[in-house]
Amino acid sequence: MITKTSIGSGFVNRAAALLSMGVLLVSTFTVGVGAQGMKAPSNRGAAKLNEDQRVLHVLNRFGFGARSGDVERVKAIDVNKYSEQQILPEKMDDSTPEARLQNLETLRITTA
């Protein structure tokens, strides 16, 4: 049995749902228009890094930051060469670590 109250209540629920959807759409549109009007920040400050700041930036990007002595080591071999070593590790000399690993018997044991 349908009564006047159940018809009125259904209408109110539908109207509230439509109103909520309308408000959501309008707010989404407003945020989108506002975001399009924002300008990207300028990168002029990035070009003015001194050598130490550039080394620290590279160490932060390629690893977990600088340890003691890292800045001096990277400055000694040049930032560009260090970056190339990090990107192309096959060009690095691995003879020293390989020589140290030769003394570890467990690395020569077969899995069988």
Contacts in CASP RR format, 6 or more apart in sequence:
PFRMAT RR
TARGET T0000
AUTHOR 0000-0000-0000
METHOD contacts of the structure
MODEL  1
MITKTSIGSGFVNRAAALLSMGVLLVSTFTVGVGAQGMKAPSNRGAAKLN
EDQRVLHVLNRFGFGARSGDVERVKAIDVNKYSEQQILPEKMDDSTPEAR
LQNLETLRITTA
49 57 0 8 1.000
51 75 0 8 1.000
51 79 0 8 1.000
52 71 0 8 1.000
52 75 0 8 1.000
54 79 0 8 1.000
55 66 0 8 1.000
55 71 0 8 1.000
55 74 0 8 1.000
55 75 0 8 1.000
55 79 0 8 1.000
56 65 0 8 1.000
56 66 0 8 1.000
56 71 0 8 1.000
58 74 0 8 1.000
58 79 0 8 1.000
58 82 0 8 1.000
58 83 0 8 1.000
59 65 0 8 1.000
59 66 0 8 1.000
59 70 0 8 1.000
59 71 0 8 1.000
59 74 0 8 1.000
60 66 0 8 1.000
62 83 0 8 1.000
62 86 0 8 1.000
74 82 0 8 1.000
84 91 0 8 1.000
85 91 0 8 1.000
85 92 0 8 1.000
101 107 0 8 1.000
END
